[in-house]
Amino acid sequence: QVQLVESGGGLVQVGGSLRLSCAVSDGIFSTYNMGWVRQAPGKEREFVASISWSGGSTYLAGSVKGRFTISRDNTKNTMYLQMNSLKPEDTAVYYCAASDRGPVTMQERFYDYWGQGTQVTVSS
């Protein structure tokens, strides 16, 4: 069973930075398209970023473009989300997800494996 474990969340002030990590085990990480989804209290889930299995294609939601960067290291079975210039509206639980089917996408229905989430809180 593929396992995904997020880390790196925490409390940060407005304008600060955090780097989230997602470690994947019991699977062939280098074959998975990966993504980050967040959910803020009382709001719908938002697909924030995705990256293809090779790292050659990346996609970012408009709300984070220019501030967040998604990357991966297939030698470490780990994906990252570098978050800069954080805003209070970035406060959410961030989940990583893996997909072993289809092209890289920002549609949740294609992602079969999910982590437990890590809390990011941006204080003003």
C-alpha angles and dihedrals in degrees: 000000000000113000126199122193123187125204140166101067123133147117119313136166124248110283093024131120139237134179118213122201131200117197117197125202138176093031143075097269095184091064097052128095106219138205148176123229126182135198125196122197111280093003136102120260114269126206103226106179144347136194132195123243092261095042089240095117126046133175131194132191115247091245092064103028111127092020106056129054126194121205141155141207110210091190089062099036088234137127125200140204114199109199119193133173090024120202131200089252089063088069107119146107107279119212128191121214138190132209127193096183137069130356121316109285144167094228114111094212090073093057116087103172124061139179126225095253137244125237120239117189122184114195124203 
